[in-house]
Amino acid sequence: MTKTKWKIVDLTDNTETETKLTYYHFNKDPRFPAWYMQDNHSYQIEVIYNFKLCKTFSLFLKCLTKYYIIE
């Protein structure tokens, strides 16, 4: 079970909106979710951290459902 957090900056607007996306999963090397991306937008994506979690039932359910948190 792994938790990954990305920092995403939308470079399309002059404001450079920053978003953080947290993802719970079973994979060792996570793939960035394609559903987040919009057409005709440029993004800068950076992995903030990627680490293994201790095995608890609640974390297992989050990983099983591929739980996302968007900040």
mmCIF file of the N, C-alpha and C atoms, coordinates in Angstrom:
data_MODEL
# 
_entry.id   MODEL 
# 
loop_
_atom_site.group_PDB 
_atom_site.id 
_atom_site.type_symbol 
_atom_site.label_atom_id 
_atom_site.label_alt_id 
_atom_site.label_comp_id 
_atom_site.label_asym_id 
_atom_site.label_entity_id 
_atom_site.label_seq_id 
_atom_site.pdbx_PDB_ins_code 
_atom_site.Cartn_x 
_atom_site.Cartn_y 
_atom_site.Cartn_z 
_atom_site.occupancy 
_atom_site.B_iso_or_equiv 
_atom_site.pdbx_formal_charge 
_atom_site.auth_seq_id 
_atom_site.auth_comp_id 
_atom_site.auth_asym_id 
_atom_site.auth_atom_id 
_atom_site.pdbx_PDB_model_num 
ATOM 1   N N  . MET A 1 1  ? 0.849   -1.170 0.000   1.00 0.00 ? 1  MET A N  1 
ATOM 2   C CA . MET A 1 1  ? 0.000   0.000  0.000   1.00 0.00 ? 1  MET A CA 1 
ATOM 3   C C  . MET A 1 1  ? 0.897   1.236  0.000   1.00 0.00 ? 1  MET A C  1 
ATOM 4   N N  . THR A 1 2  ? 0.563   2.170  -0.863  1.00 0.00 ? 2  THR A N  1 
ATOM 5   C CA . THR A 1 2  ? 1.410   3.333  -1.075  1.00 0.00 ? 2  THR A CA 1 
ATOM 6   C C  . THR A 1 2  ? 0.570   4.600  -1.127  1.00 0.00 ? 2  THR A C  1 
ATOM 7   N N  . LYS A 1 3  ? 1.163   5.699  -0.684  1.00 0.00 ? 3  LYS A N  1 
ATOM 8   C CA . LYS A 1 3  ? 0.531   7.017  -0.772  1.00 0.00 ? 3  LYS A CA 1 
ATOM 9   C C  . LYS A 1 3  ? 1.456   7.916  -1.582  1.00 0.00 ? 3  LYS A C  1 
ATOM 10  N N  . THR A 1 4  ? 0.907   8.544  -2.607  1.00 0.00 ? 4  THR A N  1 
ATOM 11  C CA . THR A 1 4  ? 1.682   9.429  -3.475  1.00 0.00 ? 4  THR A CA 1 
ATOM 12  C C  . THR A 1 4  ? 1.017   10.794 -3.488  1.00 0.00 ? 4  THR A C  1 
ATOM 13  N N  . LYS A 1 5  ? 1.834   11.839 -3.468  1.00 0.00 ? 5  LYS A N  1 
ATOM 14  C CA . LYS A 1 5  ? 1.303   13.196 -3.544  1.00 0.00 ? 5  LYS A CA 1 
ATOM 15  C C  . LYS A 1 5  ? 2.009   13.935 -4.664  1.00 0.00 ? 5  LYS A C  1 
ATOM 16  N N  . TRP A 1 6  ? 1.219   14.534 -5.555  1.00 0.00 ? 6  TRP A N  1 
ATOM 17  C CA . TRP A 1 6  ? 1.743   15.336 -6.661  1.00 0.00 ? 6  TRP A CA 1 
ATOM 18  C C  . TRP A 1 6  ? 1.422   16.802 -6.443  1.00 0.00 ? 6  TRP A C  1 
ATOM 19  N N  . LYS A 1 7  ? 2.290   17.671 -6.956  1.00 0.00 ? 7  LYS A N  1 
ATOM 20  C CA . LYS A 1 7  ? 2.010   19.101 -7.045  1.00 0.00 ? 7  LYS A CA 1 
ATOM 21  C C  . LYS A 1 7  ? 1.801   19.400 -8.521  1.00 0.00 ? 7  LYS A C  1 
ATOM 22  N N  . ILE A 1 8  ? 0.636   19.957 -8.857  1.00 0.00 ? 8  ILE A N  1 
ATOM 23  C CA . ILE A 1 8  ? 0.284   20.228 -10.246 1.00 0.00 ? 8  ILE A CA 1 
ATOM 24  C C  . ILE A 1 8  ? 0.101   21.730 -10.415 1.00 0.00 ? 8  ILE A C  1 
ATOM 25  N N  . VAL A 1 9  ? 0.795   22.297 -11.378 1.00 0.00 ? 9  VAL A N  1 
ATOM 26  C CA . VAL A 1 9  ? 0.666   23.718 -11.678 1.00 0.00 ? 9  VAL A CA 1 
ATOM 27  C C  . VAL A 1 9  ? 0.126   23.836 -13.100 1.00 0.00 ? 9  VAL A C  1 
ATOM 28  N N  . ASP A 1 10 ? -1.019  24.509 -13.228 1.00 0.00 ? 10 ASP A N  1 
ATOM 29  C CA . ASP A 1 10 ? -1.612  24.744 -14.545 1.00 0.00 ? 10 ASP A CA 1 
ATOM 30  C C  . ASP A 1 10 ? -0.951  25.978 -15.136 1.00 0.00 ? 10 ASP A C  1 
ATOM 31  N N  . LEU A 1 11 ? -0.176  25.802 -16.183 1.00 0.00 ? 11 LEU A N  1 
ATOM 32  C CA . LEU A 1 11 ? 0.593   26.890 -16.795 1.00 0.00 ? 11 LEU A CA 1 
ATOM 33  C C  . LEU A 1 11 ? -0.179  27.638 -17.876 1.00 0.00 ? 11 LEU A C  1 
ATOM 34  N N  . THR A 1 12 ? -1.414  27.243 -18.148 1.00 0.00 ? 12 THR A N  1 
ATOM 35  C CA . THR A 1 12 ? -2.186  27.846 -19.226 1.00 0.00 ? 12 THR A CA 1 
ATOM 36  C C  . THR A 1 12 ? -2.545  29.286 -18.907 1.00 0.00 ? 12 THR A C  1 
ATOM 37  N N  . ASP A 1 13 ? -3.024  29.527 -17.716 1.00 0.00 ? 13 ASP A N  1 
ATOM 38  C CA . ASP A 1 13 ? -3.388  30.887 -17.305 1.00 0.00 ? 13 ASP A CA 1 
ATOM 39  C C  . ASP A 1 13 ? -2.153  31.589 -16.760 1.00 0.00 ? 13 ASP A C  1 
ATOM 40  N N  . ASN A 1 14 ? -2.236  32.904 -16.692 1.00 0.00 ? 14 ASN A N  1 
ATOM 41  C CA . ASN A 1 14 ? -1.127  33.670 -16.120 1.00 0.00 ? 14 ASN A CA 1 
ATOM 42  C C  . ASN A 1 14 ? -1.057  33.517 -14.606 1.00 0.00 ? 14 ASN A C  1 
ATOM 43  N N  . THR A 1 15 ? -2.110  32.996 -13.993 1.00 0.00 ? 15 THR A N  1 
ATOM 44  C CA . THR A 1 15 ? -2.155  32.875 -12.534 1.00 0.00 ? 15 THR A CA 1 
ATOM 45  C C  . THR A 1 15 ? -1.356  31.681 -12.021 1.00 0.00 ? 15 THR A C  1 
ATOM 46  N N  . GLU A 1 16 ? -1.088  30.685 -12.867 1.00 0.00 ? 16 GLU A N  1 
ATOM 47  C CA . GLU A 1 16 ? -0.368  29.458 -12.494 1.00 0.00 ? 16 GLU A CA 1 
ATOM 48  C C  . GLU A 1 16 ? -0.993  28.827 -11.254 1.00 0.00 ? 16 GLU A C  1 
ATOM 49  N N  . THR A 1 17 ? -2.204  28.335 -11.389 1.00 0.00 ? 17 THR A N  1 
ATOM 50  C CA . THR A 1 17 ? -2.943  27.714 -10.311 1.00 0.00 ? 17 THR A CA 1 
ATOM 51  C C  . THR A 1 17 ? -2.263  26.439 -9.840  1.00 0.00 ? 17 THR A C  1 
ATOM 52  N N  . GLU A 1 18 ? -2.051  26.328 -8.525  1.00 0.00 ? 18 GLU A N  1 
ATOM 53  C CA . GLU A 1 18 ? -1.373  25.159 -7.957  1.00 0.00 ? 18 GLU A CA 1 
ATOM 54  C C  . GLU A 1 18 ? -2.382  24.266 -7.234  1.00 0.00 ? 18 GLU A C  1 
ATOM 55  N N  . THR A 1 19 ? -2.292  22.961 -7.488  1.00 0.00 ? 19 THR A N  1 
ATOM 56  C CA . THR A 1 19 ? -3.165  21.969 -6.870  1.00 0.00 ? 19 THR A CA 1 
ATOM 57  C C  . THR A 1 19 ? -2.304  20.840 -6.344  1.00 0.00 ? 19 THR A C  1 
ATOM 58  N N  . LYS A 1 20 ? -2.747  20.233 -5.241  1.00 0.00 ? 20 LYS A N  1 
ATOM 59  C CA . LYS A 1 20 ? -2.063  19.046 -4.728  1.00 0.00 ? 20 LYS A CA 1 
ATOM 60  C C  . LYS A 1 20 ? -3.023  17.875 -4.820  1.00 0.00 ? 20 LYS A C  1 
ATOM 61  N N  . LEU A 1 21 ? -2.546  16.764 -5.347  1.00 0.00 ? 21 LEU A N  1 
ATOM 62  C CA . LEU A 1 21 ? -3.353  15.565 -5.544  1.00 0.00 ? 21 LEU A CA 1 
ATOM 63  C C  . LEU A 1 21 ? -2.712  14.416 -4.775  1.00 0.00 ? 21 LEU A C  1 
ATOM 64  N N  . THR A 1 22 ? -3.465  13.842 -3.838  1.00 0.00 ? 22 THR A N  1 
ATOM 65  C CA . THR A 1 22 ? -3.001  12.700 -3.047  1.00 0.00 ? 22 THR A CA 1 
ATOM 66  C C  . THR A 1 22 ? -3.724  11.459 -3.543  1.00 0.00 ? 22 THR A C  1 
ATOM 67  N N  . TYR A 1 23 ? -2.979  10.362 -3.692  1.00 0.00 ? 23 TYR A N  1 
ATOM 68  C CA . TYR A 1 23 ? -3.503  9.148  -4.303  1.00 0.00 ? 23 TYR A CA 1 
ATOM 69  C C  . TYR A 1 23 ? -3.059  7.939  -3.492  1.00 0.00 ? 23 TYR A C  1 
ATOM 70  N N  . TYR A 1 24 ? -4.005  7.097  -3.082  1.00 0.00 ? 24 TYR A N  1 
ATOM 71  C CA . TYR A 1 24 ? -3.723  5.850  -2.367  1.00 0.00 ? 24 TYR A CA 1 
ATOM 72  C C  . TYR A 1 24 ? -3.831  4.694  -3.354  1.00 0.00 ? 24 TYR A C  1 
ATOM 73  N N  . HIS A 1 25 ? -2.824  3.811  -3.385  1.00 0.00 ? 25 HIS A N  1 
ATOM 74  C CA . HIS A 1 25 ? -2.804  2.754  -4.401  1.00 0.00 ? 25 HIS A CA 1 
ATOM 75  C C  . HIS A 1 25 ? -1.901  1.617  -3.950  1.00 0.00 ? 25 HIS A C  1 
ATOM 76  N N  . PHE A 1 26 ? -1.884  0.534  -4.737  1.00 0.00 ? 26 PHE A N  1 
ATOM 77  C CA . PHE A 1 26 ? -1.049  -0.624 -4.457  1.00 0.00 ? 26 PHE A CA 1 
ATOM 78  C C  . PHE A 1 26 ? 0.227   -0.651 -5.288  1.00 0.00 ? 26 PHE A C  1 
ATOM 79  N N  . ASN A 1 27 ? 0.305   0.137  -6.334  1.00 0.00 ? 27 ASN A N  1 
ATOM 80  C CA . ASN A 1 27 ? 1.447   0.093  -7.257  1.00 0.00 ? 27 ASN A CA 1 
ATOM 81  C C  . ASN A 1 27 ? 2.695   0.713  -6.657  1.00 0.00 ? 27 ASN A C  1 
ATOM 82  N N  . LYS A 1 28 ? 3.853   0.208  -7.078  1.00 0.00 ? 28 LYS A N  1 
ATOM 83  C CA . LYS A 1 28 ? 5.112   0.785  -6.618  1.00 0.00 ? 28 LYS A CA 1 
ATOM 84  C C  . LYS A 1 28 ? 5.413   2.092  -7.343  1.00 0.00 ? 28 LYS A C  1 
ATOM 85  N N  . ASP A 1 29 ? 5.126   2.158  -8.627  1.00 0.00 ? 29 ASP A N  1 
ATOM 86  C CA . ASP A 1 29 ? 5.349   3.373  -9.396  1.00 0.00 ? 29 ASP A CA 1 
ATOM 87  C C  . ASP A 1 29 ? 4.004   3.879  -9.932  1.00 0.00 ? 29 ASP A C  1 
ATOM 88  N N  . PRO A 1 30 ? 3.436   4.874  -9.294  1.00 0.00 ? 30 PRO A N  1 
ATOM 89  C CA . PRO A 1 30 ? 2.092   5.335  -9.644  1.00 0.00 ? 30 PRO A CA 1 
ATOM 90  C C  . PRO A 1 30 ? 2.048   6.064  -10.984 1.00 0.00 ? 30 PRO A C  1 
ATOM 91  N N  . ARG A 1 31 ? 0.937   5.981  -11.623 1.00 0.00 ? 31 ARG A N  1 
ATOM 92  C CA . ARG A 1 31 ? 0.706   6.708  -12.874 1.00 0.00 ? 31 ARG A CA 1 
ATOM 93  C C  . ARG A 1 31 ? -0.218  7.876  -12.582 1.00 0.00 ? 31 ARG A C  1 
ATOM 94  N N  . PHE A 1 32 ? 0.111   9.013  -13.158 1.00 0.00 ? 32 PHE A N  1 
ATOM 95  C CA . PHE A 1 32 ? -0.720  10.201 -12.940 1.00 0.00 ? 32 PHE A CA 1 
ATOM 96  C C  . PHE A 1 32 ? -2.074  9.982  -13.602 1.00 0.00 ? 32 PHE A C  1 
ATOM 97  N N  . PRO A 1 33 ? -3.178  10.275 -12.927 1.00 0.00 ? 33 PRO A N  1 
ATOM 98  C CA . PRO A 1 33 ? -4.517  10.013 -13.475 1.00 0.00 ? 33 PRO A CA 1 
ATOM 99  C C  . PRO A 1 33 ? -4.845  10.911 -14.665 1.00 0.00 ? 33 PRO A C  1 
ATOM 100 N N  . ALA A 1 34 ? -5.225  10.307 -15.753 1.00 0.00 ? 34 ALA A N  1 
ATOM 101 C CA . ALA A 1 34 ? -5.525  11.053 -16.985 1.00 0.00 ? 34 ALA A CA 1 
ATOM 102 C C  . ALA A 1 34 ? -6.807  11.867 -16.866 1.00 0.00 ? 34 ALA A C  1 
ATOM 103 N N  . TRP A 1 35 ? -7.724  11.466 -15.998 1.00 0.00 ? 35 TRP A N  1 
ATOM 104 C CA . TRP A 1 35 ? -8.992  12.191 -15.888 1.00 0.00 ? 35 TRP A CA 1 
ATOM 105 C C  . TRP A 1 35 ? -8.796  13.605 -15.353 1.00 0.00 ? 35 TRP A C  1 
ATOM 106 N N  . TYR A 1 36 ? -7.670  13.888 -14.702 1.00 0.00 ? 36 TYR A N  1 
ATOM 107 C CA . TYR A 1 36 ? -7.423  15.224 -14.160 1.00 0.00 ? 36 TYR A CA 1 
ATOM 108 C C  . TYR A 1 36 ? -7.079  16.227 -15.252 1.00 0.00 ? 36 TYR A C  1 
ATOM 109 N N  . MET A 1 37 ? -6.460  15.779 -16.320 1.00 0.00 ? 37 MET A N  1 
ATOM 110 C CA . MET A 1 37 ? -5.976  16.660 -17.379 1.00 0.00 ? 37 MET A CA 1 
ATOM 111 C C  . MET A 1 37 ? -7.114  17.194 -18.241 1.00 0.00 ? 37 MET A C  1 
ATOM 112 N N  . GLN A 1 38 ? -6.977  18.439 -18.694 1.00 0.00 ? 38 GLN A N  1 
ATOM 113 C CA . GLN A 1 38 ? -7.943  19.062 -19.587 1.00 0.00 ? 38 GLN A CA 1 
ATOM 114 C C  . GLN A 1 38 ? -7.273  19.315 -20.927 1.00 0.00 ? 38 GLN A C  1 
ATOM 115 N N  . ASP A 1 39 ? -8.079  19.322 -21.973 1.00 0.00 ? 39 ASP A N  1 
ATOM 116 C CA . ASP A 1 39 ? -7.548  19.590 -23.305 1.00 0.00 ? 39 ASP A CA 1 
ATOM 117 C C  . ASP A 1 39 ? -7.061  21.032 -23.394 1.00 0.00 ? 39 ASP A C  1 
ATOM 118 N N  . ASN A 1 40 ? -6.020  21.258 -24.198 1.00 0.00 ? 40 ASN A N  1 
ATOM 119 C CA . ASN A 1 40 ? -5.450  22.578 -24.461 1.00 0.00 ? 40 ASN A CA 1 
ATOM 120 C C  . ASN A 1 40 ? -4.928  23.269 -23.201 1.00 0.00 ? 40 ASN A C  1 
ATOM 121 N N  . HIS A 1 41 ? -4.431  22.499 -22.241 1.00 0.00 ? 41 HIS A N  1 
ATOM 122 C CA . HIS A 1 41 ? -3.824  23.053 -21.036 1.00 0.00 ? 41 HIS A CA 1 
ATOM 123 C C  . HIS A 1 41 ? -2.412  22.498 -20.908 1.00 0.00 ? 41 HIS A C  1 
ATOM 124 N N  . SER A 1 42 ? -1.528  23.311 -20.348 1.00 0.00 ? 42 SER A N  1 
ATOM 125 C CA . SER A 1 42 ? -0.151  22.881 -20.076 1.00 0.00 ? 42 SER A CA 1 
ATOM 126 C C  . SER A 1 42 ? 0.016   22.752 -18.570 1.00 0.00 ? 42 SER A C  1 
ATOM 127 N N  . TYR A 1 43 ? 0.664   21.660 -18.136 1.00 0.00 ? 43 TYR A N  1 
ATOM 128 C CA . TYR A 1 43 ? 0.828   21.399 -16.721 1.00 0.00 ? 43 TYR A CA 1 
ATOM 129 C C  . TYR A 1 43 ? 2.284   21.138 -16.389 1.00 0.00 ? 43 TYR A C  1 
ATOM 130 N N  . GLN A 1 44 ? 2.672   21.530 -15.190 1.00 0.00 ? 44 GLN A N  1 
ATOM 131 C CA . GLN A 1 44 ? 3.948   21.128 -14.616 1.00 0.00 ? 44 GLN A CA 1 
ATOM 132 C C  . GLN A 1 44 ? 3.592   20.218 -13.449 1.00 0.00 ? 44 GLN A C  1 
ATOM 133 N N  . ILE A 1 45 ? 4.071   18.962 -13.495 1.00 0.00 ? 45 ILE A N  1 
ATOM 134 C CA . ILE A 1 45 ? 3.705   17.962 -12.498 1.00 0.00 ? 45 ILE A CA 1 
ATOM 135 C C  . ILE A 1 45 ? 4.968   17.499 -11.784 1.00 0.00 ? 45 ILE A C  1 
ATOM 136 N N  . GLU A 1 46 ? 4.904   17.509 -10.453 1.00 0.00 ? 46 GLU A N  1 
ATOM 137 C CA . GLU A 1 46 ? 6.059   17.123 -9.643  1.00 0.00 ? 46 GLU A CA 1 
ATOM 138 C C  . GLU A 1 46 ? 5.588   16.181 -8.529  1.00 0.00 ? 46 GLU A C  1 
ATOM 139 N N  . VAL A 1 47 ? 6.308   15.092 -8.338  1.00 0.00 ? 47 VAL A N  1 
ATOM 140 C CA . VAL A 1 47 ? 6.000   14.183 -7.236  1.00 0.00 ? 47 VAL A CA 1 
ATOM 141 C C  . VAL A 1 47 ? 6.603   14.774 -5.964  1.00 0.00 ? 47 VAL A C  1 
ATOM 142 N N  . ILE A 1 48 ? 5.764   15.029 -4.970  1.00 0.00 ? 48 ILE A N  1 
ATOM 143 C CA . ILE A 1 48 ? 6.249   15.554 -3.697  1.00 0.00 ? 48 ILE A CA 1 
ATOM 144 C C  . ILE A 1 48 ? 6.773   14.407 -2.844  1.00 0.00 ? 48 ILE A C  1 
ATOM 145 N N  . TYR A 1 49 ? 5.990   13.331 -2.725  1.00 0.00 ? 49 TYR A N  1 
ATOM 146 C CA . TYR A 1 49 ? 6.467   12.141 -2.036  1.00 0.00 ? 49 TYR A CA 1 
ATOM 147 C C  . TYR A 1 49 ? 5.715   10.913 -2.505  1.00 0.00 ? 49 TYR A C  1 
ATOM 148 N N  . ASN A 1 50 ? 6.335   9.772  -2.282  1.00 0.00 ? 50 ASN A N  1 
ATOM 149 C CA . ASN A 1 50 ? 5.791   8.469  -2.639  1.00 0.00 ? 50 ASN A CA 1 
ATOM 150 C C  . ASN A 1 50 ? 6.326   7.488  -1.599  1.00 0.00 ? 50 ASN A C  1 
ATOM 151 N N  . PHE A 1 51 ? 5.471   7.064  -0.652  1.00 0.00 ? 51 PHE A N  1 
ATOM 152 C CA . PHE A 1 51 ? 5.984   6.180  0.383   1.00 0.00 ? 51 PHE A CA 1 
ATOM 153 C C  . PHE A 1 51 ? 4.993   5.086  0.750   1.00 0.00 ? 51 PHE A C  1 
ATOM 154 N N  . LYS A 1 52 ? 5.531   4.012  1.328   1.00 0.00 ? 52 LYS A N  1 
ATOM 155 C CA . LYS A 1 52 ? 4.714   2.872  1.741   1.00 0.00 ? 52 LYS A CA 1 
ATOM 156 C C  . LYS A 1 52 ? 4.018   3.192  3.052   1.00 0.00 ? 52 LYS A C  1 
ATOM 157 N N  . LEU A 1 53 ? 2.806   2.646  3.190   1.00 0.00 ? 53 LEU A N  1 
ATOM 158 C CA . LEU A 1 53 ? 2.001   2.861  4.380   1.00 0.00 ? 53 LEU A CA 1 
ATOM 159 C C  . LEU A 1 53 ? 1.968   1.600  5.229   1.00 0.00 ? 53 LEU A C  1 
ATOM 160 N N  . CYS A 1 54 ? 1.721   1.773  6.526   1.00 0.00 ? 54 CYS A N  1 
ATOM 161 C CA . CYS A 1 54 ? 1.527   0.607  7.376   1.00 0.00 ? 54 CYS A CA 1 
ATOM 162 C C  . CYS A 1 54 ? 0.187   -0.039 7.013   1.00 0.00 ? 54 CYS A C  1 
ATOM 163 N N  . LYS A 1 55 ? 0.075   -1.321 7.265   1.00 0.00 ? 55 LYS A N  1 
ATOM 164 C CA . LYS A 1 55 ? -1.103  -2.070 6.816   1.00 0.00 ? 55 LYS A CA 1 
ATOM 165 C C  . LYS A 1 55 ? -2.219  -1.992 7.852   1.00 0.00 ? 55 LYS A C  1 
ATOM 166 N N  . THR A 1 56 ? -3.231  -1.181 7.539   1.00 0.00 ? 56 THR A N  1 
ATOM 167 C CA . THR A 1 56 ? -4.440  -1.109 8.360   1.00 0.00 ? 56 THR A CA 1 
ATOM 168 C C  . THR A 1 56 ? -5.630  -1.345 7.440   1.00 0.00 ? 56 THR A C  1 
ATOM 169 N N  . PHE A 1 57 ? -6.752  -1.695 8.025   1.00 0.00 ? 57 PHE A N  1 
ATOM 170 C CA . PHE A 1 57 ? -7.932  -1.992 7.213   1.00 0.00 ? 57 PHE A CA 1 
ATOM 171 C C  . PHE A 1 57 ? -8.447  -0.750 6.491   1.00 0.00 ? 57 PHE A C  1 
ATOM 172 N N  . SER A 1 58 ? -8.459  0.407  7.148   1.00 0.00 ? 58 SER A N  1 
ATOM 173 C CA . SER A 1 58 ? -8.962  1.630  6.502   1.00 0.00 ? 58 SER A CA 1 
ATOM 174 C C  . SER A 1 58 ? -8.073  2.040  5.329   1.00 0.00 ? 58 SER A C  1 
ATOM 175 N N  . LEU A 1 59 ? -6.753  1.908  5.487   1.00 0.00 ? 59 LEU A N  1 
ATOM 176 C CA . LEU A 1 59 ? -5.850  2.221  4.373   1.00 0.00 ? 59 LEU A CA 1 
ATOM 177 C C  . LEU A 1 59 ? -5.988  1.203  3.250   1.00 0.00 ? 59 LEU A C  1 
ATOM 178 N N  . PHE A 1 60 ? -6.241  -0.052 3.591   1.00 0.00 ? 60 PHE A N  1 
ATOM 179 C CA . PHE A 1 60 ? -6.469  -1.069 2.576   1.00 0.00 ? 60 PHE A CA 1 
ATOM 180 C C  . PHE A 1 60 ? -7.691  -0.711 1.725   1.00 0.00 ? 60 PHE A C  1 
ATOM 181 N N  . LEU A 1 61 ? -8.774  -0.240 2.358   1.00 0.00 ? 61 LEU A N  1 
ATOM 182 C CA . LEU A 1 61 ? -9.973  0.157  1.611   1.00 0.00 ? 61 LEU A CA 1 
ATOM 183 C C  . LEU A 1 61 ? -9.696  1.360  0.710   1.00 0.00 ? 61 LEU A C  1 
ATOM 184 N N  . LYS A 1 62 ? -8.912  2.321  1.200   1.00 0.00 ? 62 LYS A N  1 
ATOM 185 C CA . LYS A 1 62 ? -8.561  3.479  0.377   1.00 0.00 ? 62 LYS A CA 1 
ATOM 186 C C  . LYS A 1 62 ? -7.758  3.044  -0.846  1.00 0.00 ? 62 LYS A C  1 
ATOM 187 N N  . CYS A 1 63 ? -6.816  2.138  -0.650  1.00 0.00 ? 63 CYS A N  1 
ATOM 188 C CA . CYS A 1 63 ? -5.996  1.661  -1.766  1.00 0.00 ? 63 CYS A CA 1 
ATOM 189 C C  . CYS A 1 63 ? -6.818  0.817  -2.734  1.00 0.00 ? 63 CYS A C  1 
ATOM 190 N N  . LEU A 1 64 ? -7.725  0.037  -2.195  1.00 0.00 ? 64 LEU A N  1 
ATOM 191 C CA . LEU A 1 64 ? -8.575  -0.813 -3.020  1.00 0.00 ? 64 LEU A CA 1 
ATOM 192 C C  . LEU A 1 64 ? -9.457  0.022  -3.946  1.00 0.00 ? 64 LEU A C  1 
ATOM 193 N N  . THR A 1 65 ? -9.972  1.141  -3.442  1.00 0.00 ? 65 THR A N  1 
ATOM 194 C CA . THR A 1 65 ? -10.853 2.006  -4.246  1.00 0.00 ? 65 THR A CA 1 
ATOM 195 C C  . THR A 1 65 ? -10.068 3.084  -4.977  1.00 0.00 ? 65 THR A C  1 
ATOM 196 N N  . LYS A 1 66 ? -8.724  3.090  -4.829  1.00 0.00 ? 66 LYS A N  1 
ATOM 197 C CA . LYS A 1 66 ? -7.863  4.105  -5.456  1.00 0.00 ? 66 LYS A CA 1 
ATOM 198 C C  . LYS A 1 66 ? -8.356  5.495  -5.098  1.00 0.00 ? 66 LYS A C  1 
ATOM 199 N N  . TYR A 1 67 ? -8.381  5.753  -3.803  1.00 0.00 ? 67 TYR A N  1 
ATOM 200 C CA . TYR A 1 67 ? -8.903  6.979  -3.209  1.00 0.00 ? 67 TYR A CA 1 
ATOM 201 C C  . TYR A 1 67 ? -8.037  8.192  -3.567  1.00 0.00 ? 67 TYR A C  1 
ATOM 202 N N  . TYR A 1 68 ? -8.680  9.301  -3.989  1.00 0.00 ? 68 TYR A N  1 
ATOM 203 C CA . TYR A 1 68 ? -7.998  10.545 -4.343  1.00 0.00 ? 68 TYR A CA 1 
ATOM 204 C C  . TYR A 1 68 ? -8.425  11.658 -3.399  1.00 0.00 ? 68 TYR A C  1 
ATOM 205 N N  . ILE A 1 69 ? -7.511  12.559 -3.112  1.00 0.00 ? 69 ILE A N  1 
ATOM 206 C CA . ILE A 1 69 ? -7.825  13.793 -2.385  1.00 0.00 ? 69 ILE A CA 1 
ATOM 207 C C  . ILE A 1 69 ? -7.247  14.938 -3.206  1.00 0.00 ? 69 ILE A C  1 
ATOM 208 N N  . ILE A 1 70 ? -8.088  15.900 -3.558  1.00 0.00 ? 70 ILE A N  1 
ATOM 209 C CA . ILE A 1 70 ? -7.633  17.068 -4.319  1.00 0.00 ? 70 ILE A CA 1 
ATOM 210 C C  . ILE A 1 70 ? -7.670  18.278 -3.391  1.00 0.00 ? 70 ILE A C  1 
ATOM 211 N N  . GLU A 1 71 ? -6.531  18.939 -3.228  1.00 0.00 ? 71 GLU A N  1 
ATOM 212 C CA . GLU A 1 71 ? -6.435  20.117 -2.353  1.00 0.00 ? 71 GLU A CA 1 
ATOM 213 C C  . GLU A 1 71 ? -6.235  21.353 -3.192  1.00 0.00 ? 71 GLU A C  1 
# 
